[in-house]
Each structure stands twice: as structure tokens, then as C-alpha cells.
Amino acid sequence: MKLTIIIPCYNEEEVLPWTLGKLAVLIERLKKEASTDACLLLVDDGSKDRTWELITEAAKAHGYISGIKLSHNEGHQNALWAGMQESVATCDAVVSIDADLQDDETAIIDMARQVNEGKDIVYGVRKKRTTDTWFKRFTAQAFYKLMKSMDSEIVYNHADFRMMTRRAVEALMQYPERNLFLRGIVRQLGFREGYVYYDRRARTAGESKYPLKKMLAFSIDGITSFSTAPLKFITFIGLVMTLISFVMIIFAIVRYAEGETTQGWASLLVSLWFIGGIITTALGVTGTYIGKIYIEVKHRPRYFVQERV
């Protein structure tokens, strides 16, 4: 089997030399232990440091390394897409892994074995989240549980560490949407699946490319790209508020008939703030979906390749 290991890179100059060394060892092990010839495709997602220079030097020094540089920072999901689209025609399978190698690269050996046995998609799934901070662990688990509650088929504790055969990637390439959430799209392909469980290591150098702001944005993209549950929830809240308003009208009429009505601003103020908050939230959620429609109908290119090496 011929395998392409896709590595999206964004400002990874500190960790990249170490990563390439670890992957060189992995390539040798893949030949011996899984009858797999592997090569590396590094996708520079518009880095501002020396990442592309390091990729160029490595490609010139080693025949199994190649790279593409995107003309602009298009985000992790688009960088992965670019790597798959670039390599699908020249290999039997692809596997994606982040440049920091927090995901255990040796799990790729077990993935390759499962693909050789007939699996089309093999997911790398974390056993535990002991290397995360308490806050990140809590928010990540909350995200997965929320996605599950919205009928999403997302794999719990799986990020974007997965191996796919050529036919699975070719099927994925037929999805036209620009709002990419690969963790959800890949599950919809329906091909034979396998799982490899591993322990995630701490980052050796550099900084995480997913601070809180990006994590929140990614979560919102994932939820709104694969579920209409927030819109249904708004409808439900609207119906509940309507029922409450009828009850309050009846209550007010009864109290008026009994001559016990009083002038008060507190209840009115609370009601206005409460209803105003619901309306504003509803508009925000609806606007998010409209914004996604706006992006889709323009059908802009996902990325442009500036250089290849």
C-alpha cells in the first residue's frame, strides 16, 4: 500500500525538525511492520515564520517529503482538504496528523494494518485527556456531548487524526460545502470503519493553534454545520413563551377582576429583559445560519496554492 501522511502546518518552525525526525522513523517501521510505503505531504497554511523554508529544505534533502504552500491562512480544515485533494490521485490511502505530533504517530501502523485488512476509514481515538488542562478537558467533553445530543454522528474524543482509503477520499471530495467540519462529514460517508486507541502526549514545543477563541468558533461551526437543533430549540422556546404569556394574561384578568392589581415596575422590567434576551439570542442563532448560507452561495475557492516543492 502507498500511503501519504498529510501534515497541516501553521507557524511550526519550533517543532517541525523534531516532527520530521519522528516521522522518518515511522516511515521505516511502516515498511517493515505494515507493508506500507509512506511519504509526507506538508501543507503550509500561510505561516508567518520559517515553516515554509524548513519544508523546502526537508523536501530537497529527502525524496519522501513534499510540500505545498497556501497563499493565505485558510484554517486547519481547509489545509487538510488541500492535502487530501493534492495527494488522492497518487496514493492508496491518506492519513492526517497535526504537526505537533501530540497524537501518537505510531498508531498509524495499526491504522495501516486495518486498511490492509479492508477498512476504508480508521479513526484515531484518544483514551484519556490527561495532558489537557481542566478547562480544556471540560469544554472538549461538553462539546462532544452537545454534538451527540444533537443527533450528530461525531466520534467521541476523535479530532482529525484518521486514515482514509482513496475511494473514501474521492467520495469526500464530492461534498461541495465551504463550511467544513470534517469530523462530521467523514462519518456520513458510510464506508467500513475501524478505530485505533492511543494516549495523547503533551506538546513538545511551540504554542497551541487552538486558543479559547478558536475553540469556541470551531464548536459553533461544528454545531451549525451539522444540526438544525438550535433552530428547533428557538421554536420550542417561542412556544413556551407564548404559553406563559397566555397564562400571565389570564392571571392579570383575574387579578383585575378581583380589584387587586398594583402598579409596579419590577415585574415589567424583568419581563422586558427576559423577552429581549430571548429575541436577541434567537436572532443571533438565525443569523449564524443565514451567514453560512451566504458563504455557501458565493461558492468561493477554498484555497489557492502559492508554491509546491
Buried (B, 14 or more C-beta within 10 A) or exposed (E): BEBBBBBBBBBBBBBBBBBBEEBBEBBEBBEEEBEBBBBBBBBBBBBEBBBBEBBBBBBEEBEBBBBBBBEEBBBBBBBBBBBBBBBBEEBBBBBBBBBBBBBBBBBBBBBBBBBBEEBBBBBBBBEEBEBBEEEBBEBBBEBBEBBEEBEBBBBEBBBBBBBBBBBBBEBBEEEEEBBBBBBBBBBEBEBBBBBBBBEBEEBEEBEEBBEEEEBEEBBEBBBBBBBEBBBEBBEEEEEEBEEEEEEEEEEEEEEEEEEEEEEEEEEEEEEEEEEEEBEEBBEEBEEBBEEBEEEEEEEEEBBEBEEEB
